[in-house]
Amino acid sequence: MTVRTGAPRTAVEVPVEDARALRRVLGRFATGVAVVTAMTPHGPRGMTVNSFASVSLDPPLVLFAAARSSSQHGAFARPGPFAVHVLGEDQRAVSARFAAPGLDRFDGQEFVPGEDGTPLLPAALAVLECRAEQVVRAGDHDIVVGRVGRATKAVDGPAVRPLLYYGGSYRKVSDEYDGDIDWSPLLL
């Protein structure tokens, strides 16, 4: 059986010890963009992440990775509530605000308290209110696994498009696809 895979690509091996080069390789994976928020004794905290994923539907679990070097790390690498906000393509400024170092990210930022006091940002495509269940040390990051207690999503429509990150830049979803996929070789 032969499966068409498209035009061949030229590849160059990258030394995995070179963090900058490895980052460029990892940047070939398109991701959504999210902001995670939490309330602390020092006020609301938040940071932009693109390392967010669904883990399980039963029980409902999600994860994100928090850099231990981040000034916001302590707000998330602990038991307690947090919220994940999936950003739309019109929310680049929100992403940039919550990614900026040394900035009071909530200064002038509108939010409402969630059921457990977690700051919830307006106009996100989806919001998942969670409680951290596990924090796993992984290299220079901690992986935070949270149980989803409440989930909301924007009403579907033409303006409901996610903000994407690819190759070190923000990107948009295109509804155009230049070909059909022939699934027949795989349906045996």
N, C-alpha and C positions, 0 to 999 in steps of 0.2 A: 504494500500500500504506500502511496506517495501523497504527502500533504503539502500543498503549496504554502510557502511561508513568506512570500514577497521577495523583493529584491535583496540580494546579499548586501551586508554592510561591512565596511572595513573596521576592524577593531584594533585598539592599541592597549597593551597590558599596562596597568597602572600599579606602581608599588603601594601596597596597602599601608606601609609605614608612613607614607607621605599624606598627612591629614588633609591638606588642601586638595591634593589630587583625588583622594578617596571621596571627599565631599562632592567634587564635580561628578564622579561616577554615581554616587547616591542621588544626586540631583536629577538623574535621568528618570527617576520614579516620580511621577506627578502625584501630588497629595492635595487634599483639602486643607483649609486653614481654619483653625479654631482658636478661641480665647478661653482659657480656664480662669475661673474666679473663685475666691474664697473670702470669708470674713475672718479677720484675726483680731486679737485684743488691740492691735495697732491700727485697725481700720481695714477697709477692703483692699484686697491684693488681686493681681491678675497678670497673666502672661500669654503671649501668642505661642501656639504650638502647631506643628504640622505632623507630629508623631502621635496621632490619635487613631484608635481602632476599636471596633466592636470585638469583644472577646466571646460572649456567650449570650444567648437569648433566655436560657433557663439554667441558672438564674440570670437576670439581665446585668451583664458586666461590660464595662468599657475600660480602656487604658489610655494613658498618655505618658510621655517621657518628659521629665523635668531635669534640666541641666543642673548639676550640683553647684556650678559656678554662678548661676542666676541669683540675683538679689531677691527674687521671688520664691526661690526654692523652698524655704522653710514654711511657707504658707500651705504647701501642698504635700510635702514628704512627711505626713503625719496623719493619724486617724482624724476623721472629721468630714464635714460636708464640703462639697465643691460643686461647681457647675461648669459644663462644657457648652460653649456657644459656637455652632457651626456658622461661619461667616458667608455672606453672599458677595457676589462680585462687586457690589457697590459699597463694600465695607473695607476697602484697602486702608483707609485712614484709621479705622479701628484697629486693624491688624498692626499697622505701623506704630500706633500709640502704645499698644501693649507689648511691643517688641523693643521699644526704645529703652536703653539703659539710663539709669539715673533720673528718671522722670517719675513724678507722682502721677501714675497712670489714671487715677480716678479724679484728678483735679479737673473739674469742669465736665466730667463724663457722667452722663445720665445713667441711672440704674434704679431698679426697684428691688426690695428684699424678697427673696424666695420664701418658701414655707419654713425653712430653717434659718433664715437670715442671710443666706448666701446672696451676694449681689448678682442680679440678673440684668444683662444688657438688652436694650430694645432692638428690635428689627433683625435679630438673628434668624437664619433659615431654620435652625433647630436648637433647642435648649434641652440639655439633659441634667437634671438635678441629681447628684450622686452623693454617696458616702464612701470615703476611702476604706477599703477592706484590707489591702495589702500594699506594702511598698517594698519593691525589690531593687537592690543595688545592682546596677549593670554598667560597668565601665565608668564613664564620667557623668552618667545620668542615673536617676532613680525612675523606675517604672511604677507608676501609681495605678493600681487597679481599684475601680470603684463600682459599687452596686448602684444601678439606676433606680431611683425612687419615683421620679416623675419625668415625663418627656412631653415636649410640645414641639410643633412644627408649623412653619408658615403655610398658609393656604396655597395650594399649587396654582400656578399661573405663569404668564410669560416673563415676569420679573423675578421668578424664583430660580436663580442660577447660582451655583457655588463659586466661591473664590478659590482658585487653584494656585499652587506653587510648583514651578518646574524650572529646572536649570538656573536657579538663583533669581527667578523673576516671577511676579504674579502673572497669571494667565486666566483666560476665559474659556468656558465650554463652548464648543461649536456643535450645532445640531447636524452639521453636514458630515457625511461620511462618503468617501469616494468609491466605495465598492461594497458588494455583498459578500458575506461570509458563506462559504460552501461547507455546511456542517455534515454533509452526507458521508464523507470518509470516516467520520468519528461515530456515526450512528450504526453500529453493527449489531 
